[in-house]
Amino acid sequence: MKTWIVLLRAVNVGGTGKLPMAELRALCEDAGFARVRTYIASGNVVLRSASTARQVQETLQDALARHAGRQVGVLVRSTAEMRQVLADNPFPKAAPNRVVAIFLDRAPPADALETVSGRKGEQLALGRREIYVHYGDGMADSKLKIPAAKTGTARNINTIIRLLEMANG
């Protein structure tokens, strides 16, 4: 069995996609996953499974579609991949609550940063399957739009660290 970190897109954010974490844990357990734990109410799950990342993703997407009546984006990373996301952070000296990794299913296109709009001092960098953003003045007033991140989901560095702690604990 392998530990997987699962990130759901658009769950409990801005009044959309309400999904209590107790229901999410039960849904994961009913789908056959073990040692299911959630972190904060924004769709973060640490679980164990003998399945591949793709199988975990597909199983959860199907279960969530049945439960929610709509598609829910599911991104899956191994603990090694998540450690690499931290190691690749191009803004290591920035406040961890002001740096996010936007998780994608595949590598961002090489021109992903050329299509960004609404930029007001944010710093961006491409990762392996992530786009990193440093919101120097915070996210609250940002108008940043990243078309390449449309199907991704963002987590700040503090959340990534906590998910890794849970995965290793």
Short mmCIF file of the C-alpha atoms (twelve columns), coordinates in Angstrom:
data_MODEL
# 
_entry.id   MODEL 
# 
loop_
_atom_site.group_PDB 
_atom_site.id 
_atom_site.type_symbol 
_atom_site.label_atom_id 
_atom_site.label_alt_id 
_atom_site.label_comp_id 
_atom_site.label_asym_id 
_atom_site.label_seq_id 
_atom_site.Cartn_x 
_atom_site.Cartn_y 
_atom_site.Cartn_z 
_atom_site.pdbx_PDB_model_num 
ATOM 1   C CA . MET A 1   0.000   0.000  0.000   1 
ATOM 2   C CA . LYS A 2   1.174   3.463  -0.887  1 
ATOM 3   C CA . THR A 3   0.285   6.805  0.652   1 
ATOM 4   C CA . TRP A 4   -1.367  9.286  -1.698  1 
ATOM 5   C CA . ILE A 5   -2.149  12.962 -1.243  1 
ATOM 6   C CA . VAL A 6   -5.375  13.929 -2.971  1 
ATOM 7   C CA . LEU A 7   -6.371  17.503 -3.765  1 
ATOM 8   C CA . LEU A 8   -9.929  18.284 -4.815  1 
ATOM 9   C CA . ARG A 9   -10.711 21.280 -6.986  1 
ATOM 10  C CA . ALA A 10  -13.402 23.841 -6.040  1 
ATOM 11  C CA . VAL A 11  -14.592 22.157 -2.862  1 
ATOM 12  C CA . ASN A 12  -15.924 24.404 -0.072  1 
ATOM 13  C CA . VAL A 13  -14.426 27.493 -1.689  1 
ATOM 14  C CA . GLY A 14  -16.555 30.616 -2.037  1 
ATOM 15  C CA . GLY A 15  -19.791 28.772 -1.367  1 
ATOM 16  C CA . THR A 16  -19.319 26.293 -4.209  1 
ATOM 17  C CA . GLY A 17  -19.103 22.527 -4.042  1 
ATOM 18  C CA . LYS A 18  -20.126 22.054 -0.409  1 
ATOM 19  C CA . LEU A 19  -18.729 18.766 0.841   1 
ATOM 20  C CA . PRO A 20  -18.315 18.217 4.580   1 
ATOM 21  C CA . MET A 21  -15.020 16.499 5.322   1 
ATOM 22  C CA . ALA A 22  -16.774 13.702 7.260   1 
ATOM 23  C CA . GLU A 23  -18.705 12.883 4.081   1 
ATOM 24  C CA . LEU A 24  -15.509 13.014 2.029   1 
ATOM 25  C CA . ARG A 25  -13.759 10.623 4.431   1 
ATOM 26  C CA . ALA A 26  -16.719 8.216  4.296   1 
ATOM 27  C CA . LEU A 27  -16.838 8.437  0.504   1 
ATOM 28  C CA . CYS A 28  -13.118 7.587  0.304   1 
ATOM 29  C CA . GLU A 29  -13.488 4.677  2.708   1 
ATOM 30  C CA . ASP A 30  -16.510 3.361  0.788   1 
ATOM 31  C CA . ALA A 31  -14.388 3.524  -2.377  1 
ATOM 32  C CA . GLY A 32  -11.919 1.125  -0.731  1 
ATOM 33  C CA . PHE A 33  -9.203  3.470  0.489   1 
ATOM 34  C CA . ALA A 34  -7.513  2.968  3.864   1 
ATOM 35  C CA . ARG A 35  -6.259  5.316  6.609   1 
ATOM 36  C CA . VAL A 36  -8.257  8.203  5.159   1 
ATOM 37  C CA . ARG A 37  -7.592  11.578 6.761   1 
ATOM 38  C CA . THR A 38  -8.684  15.038 5.683   1 
ATOM 39  C CA . TYR A 39  -7.120  18.403 6.355   1 
ATOM 40  C CA . ILE A 40  -9.127  21.616 6.578   1 
ATOM 41  C CA . ALA A 41  -12.377 21.919 4.666   1 
ATOM 42  C CA . SER A 42  -10.952 22.589 1.220   1 
ATOM 43  C CA . GLY A 43  -10.654 19.078 -0.170  1 
ATOM 44  C CA . ASN A 44  -7.320  17.754 1.082   1 
ATOM 45  C CA . VAL A 45  -7.109  14.010 1.668   1 
ATOM 46  C CA . VAL A 46  -4.300  11.694 2.689   1 
ATOM 47  C CA . LEU A 47  -5.070  8.025  2.089   1 
ATOM 48  C CA . ARG A 48  -3.505  4.650  1.475   1 
ATOM 49  C CA . SER A 49  -4.119  2.385  -1.501  1 
ATOM 50  C CA . ALA A 50  -2.464  -0.311 -3.575  1 
ATOM 51  C CA . SER A 51  -3.820  1.481  -6.669  1 
ATOM 52  C CA . THR A 52  -1.818  3.710  -8.995  1 
ATOM 53  C CA . ALA A 53  -2.231  7.476  -8.922  1 
ATOM 54  C CA . ARG A 54  -4.410  7.318  -12.056 1 
ATOM 55  C CA . GLN A 55  -6.609  4.605  -10.510 1 
ATOM 56  C CA . VAL A 56  -7.010  6.626  -7.296  1 
ATOM 57  C CA . GLN A 57  -7.930  9.678  -9.371  1 
ATOM 58  C CA . GLU A 58  -10.484 7.841  -11.513 1 
ATOM 59  C CA . THR A 59  -12.051 6.018  -8.562  1 
ATOM 60  C CA . LEU A 60  -12.509 9.252  -6.633  1 
ATOM 61  C CA . GLN A 61  -13.747 11.196 -9.649  1 
ATOM 62  C CA . ASP A 62  -16.430 8.542  -10.234 1 
ATOM 63  C CA . ALA A 63  -17.427 8.408  -6.553  1 
ATOM 64  C CA . LEU A 64  -17.567 12.205 -6.288  1 
ATOM 65  C CA . ALA A 65  -19.619 12.518 -9.481  1 
ATOM 66  C CA . ARG A 66  -22.171 10.055 -8.092  1 
ATOM 67  C CA . HIS A 67  -22.221 11.844 -4.732  1 
ATOM 68  C CA . ALA A 68  -22.244 15.455 -5.951  1 
ATOM 69  C CA . GLY A 69  -24.077 15.017 -9.230  1 
ATOM 70  C CA . ARG A 70  -21.251 16.821 -11.041 1 
ATOM 71  C CA . GLN A 71  -17.614 16.356 -11.948 1 
ATOM 72  C CA . VAL A 72  -15.119 17.311 -9.258  1 
ATOM 73  C CA . GLY A 73  -11.478 17.805 -10.203 1 
ATOM 74  C CA . VAL A 74  -9.158  15.359 -8.440  1 
ATOM 75  C CA . LEU A 75  -5.375  15.663 -8.439  1 
ATOM 76  C CA . VAL A 76  -3.181  12.985 -6.884  1 
ATOM 77  C CA . ARG A 77  0.451   13.123 -5.790  1 
ATOM 78  C CA . SER A 78  2.730   10.661 -4.052  1 
ATOM 79  C CA . THR A 79  4.610   11.786 -0.972  1 
ATOM 80  C CA . ALA A 80  7.828   11.856 -3.042  1 
ATOM 81  C CA . GLU A 81  6.167   14.108 -5.624  1 
ATOM 82  C CA . MET A 82  4.886   16.411 -2.887  1 
ATOM 83  C CA . ARG A 83  8.362   16.613 -1.326  1 
ATOM 84  C CA . GLN A 84  9.658   17.546 -4.793  1 
ATOM 85  C CA . VAL A 85  7.046   20.324 -5.058  1 
ATOM 86  C CA . LEU A 86  8.499   21.817 -1.867  1 
ATOM 87  C CA . ALA A 87  12.081  21.343 -3.040  1 
ATOM 88  C CA . ASP A 88  11.269  23.021 -6.381  1 
ATOM 89  C CA . ASN A 89  9.614   26.052 -4.741  1 
ATOM 90  C CA . PRO A 90  11.291  28.997 -6.500  1 
ATOM 91  C CA . PHE A 91  10.344  31.357 -3.650  1 
ATOM 92  C CA . PRO A 92  11.782  29.599 -0.576  1 
ATOM 93  C CA . LYS A 93  12.457  32.811 1.370   1 
ATOM 94  C CA . ALA A 94  8.908   34.147 0.925   1 
ATOM 95  C CA . ALA A 95  6.233   33.756 3.599   1 
ATOM 96  C CA . PRO A 96  4.813   30.241 3.074   1 
ATOM 97  C CA . ASN A 97  1.226   31.465 3.343   1 
ATOM 98  C CA . ARG A 98  1.843   33.790 0.377   1 
ATOM 99  C CA . VAL A 99  3.257   31.169 -1.977  1 
ATOM 100 C CA . VAL A 100 1.009   28.662 -3.691  1 
ATOM 101 C CA . ALA A 101 1.619   25.735 -5.962  1 
ATOM 102 C CA . ILE A 102 -1.180  25.325 -8.470  1 
ATOM 103 C CA . PHE A 103 -1.387  21.587 -9.097  1 
ATOM 104 C CA . LEU A 104 -2.093  20.411 -12.644 1 
ATOM 105 C CA . ASP A 105 -2.623  17.011 -14.270 1 
ATOM 106 C CA . ARG A 106 0.295   17.523 -16.620 1 
ATOM 107 C CA . ALA A 107 3.220   19.860 -17.159 1 
ATOM 108 C CA . PRO A 108 2.137   23.432 -17.807 1 
ATOM 109 C CA . PRO A 109 2.644   24.596 -21.383 1 
ATOM 110 C CA . ALA A 110 5.946   26.382 -21.949 1 
ATOM 111 C CA . ASP A 111 4.085   29.599 -22.791 1 
ATOM 112 C CA . ALA A 112 1.769   29.428 -19.752 1 
ATOM 113 C CA . LEU A 113 3.156   32.601 -18.196 1 
ATOM 114 C CA . GLU A 114 2.726   34.598 -21.421 1 
ATOM 115 C CA . THR A 115 -1.081  34.359 -21.181 1 
ATOM 116 C CA . VAL A 116 -1.316  35.616 -17.585 1 
ATOM 117 C CA . SER A 117 -3.380  38.756 -17.010 1 
ATOM 118 C CA . GLY A 118 -4.170  41.008 -14.054 1 
ATOM 119 C CA . ARG A 119 -0.651  40.797 -12.724 1 
ATOM 120 C CA . LYS A 120 0.179   43.320 -9.984  1 
ATOM 121 C CA . GLY A 121 3.558   42.382 -8.615  1 
ATOM 122 C CA . GLU A 122 2.929   38.640 -8.239  1 
ATOM 123 C CA . GLN A 123 5.870   36.459 -9.149  1 
ATOM 124 C CA . LEU A 124 5.228   33.281 -11.141 1 
ATOM 125 C CA . ALA A 125 7.300   30.266 -12.130 1 
ATOM 126 C CA . LEU A 126 6.630   26.963 -13.866 1 
ATOM 127 C CA . GLY A 127 7.201   23.653 -12.103 1 
ATOM 128 C CA . ARG A 128 7.013   20.025 -13.225 1 
ATOM 129 C CA . ARG A 129 3.204   19.752 -12.974 1 
ATOM 130 C CA . GLU A 130 2.685   22.951 -11.029 1 
ATOM 131 C CA . ILE A 131 2.630   26.683 -11.453 1 
ATOM 132 C CA . TYR A 132 4.078   28.565 -8.488  1 
ATOM 133 C CA . VAL A 133 2.780   31.982 -7.509  1 
ATOM 134 C CA . HIS A 134 4.197   34.325 -4.886  1 
ATOM 135 C CA . TYR A 135 1.537   36.802 -3.825  1 
ATOM 136 C CA . GLY A 136 3.814   39.389 -2.219  1 
ATOM 137 C CA . ASP A 137 0.928   41.535 -0.970  1 
ATOM 138 C CA . GLY A 138 -1.395  38.591 -0.329  1 
ATOM 139 C CA . MET A 139 -4.139  37.008 -2.404  1 
ATOM 140 C CA . ALA A 140 -7.140  38.980 -1.168  1 
ATOM 141 C CA . ASP A 141 -6.932  41.806 -3.698  1 
ATOM 142 C CA . SER A 142 -5.198  39.945 -6.504  1 
ATOM 143 C CA . LYS A 143 -6.781  40.032 -9.971  1 
ATOM 144 C CA . LEU A 144 -4.328  37.466 -11.347 1 
ATOM 145 C CA . LYS A 145 -5.735  35.164 -14.029 1 
ATOM 146 C CA . ILE A 146 -3.735  32.185 -15.239 1 
ATOM 147 C CA . PRO A 147 -5.531  30.431 -18.127 1 
ATOM 148 C CA . ALA A 148 -3.182  27.410 -17.955 1 
ATOM 149 C CA . ALA A 149 -4.292  26.853 -14.334 1 
ATOM 150 C CA . LYS A 150 -8.024  26.689 -15.151 1 
ATOM 151 C CA . THR A 151 -8.347  22.998 -14.251 1 
ATOM 152 C CA . GLY A 152 -5.788  23.078 -11.459 1 
ATOM 153 C CA . THR A 153 -6.093  23.618 -7.741  1 
ATOM 154 C CA . ALA A 154 -3.862  25.732 -5.520  1 
ATOM 155 C CA . ARG A 155 -2.428  25.002 -2.088  1 
ATOM 156 C CA . ASN A 156 -0.148  27.257 -0.111  1 
ATOM 157 C CA . ILE A 157 3.207   26.019 1.148   1 
ATOM 158 C CA . ASN A 158 1.933   25.695 4.734   1 
ATOM 159 C CA . THR A 159 -0.814  23.328 3.560   1 
ATOM 160 C CA . ILE A 160 1.636   21.283 1.481   1 
ATOM 161 C CA . ILE A 161 3.924   20.922 4.501   1 
ATOM 162 C CA . ARG A 162 1.010   19.840 6.710   1 
ATOM 163 C CA . LEU A 163 -0.187  17.266 4.163   1 
ATOM 164 C CA . LEU A 164 3.314   15.816 4.004   1 
ATOM 165 C CA . GLU A 165 3.444   15.636 7.807   1 
ATOM 166 C CA . MET A 166 0.130   13.764 7.779   1 
ATOM 167 C CA . ALA A 167 1.377   11.419 5.036   1 
ATOM 168 C CA . ASN A 168 4.536   10.651 6.974   1 
ATOM 169 C CA . GLY A 169 2.846   10.387 10.378  1 
# 
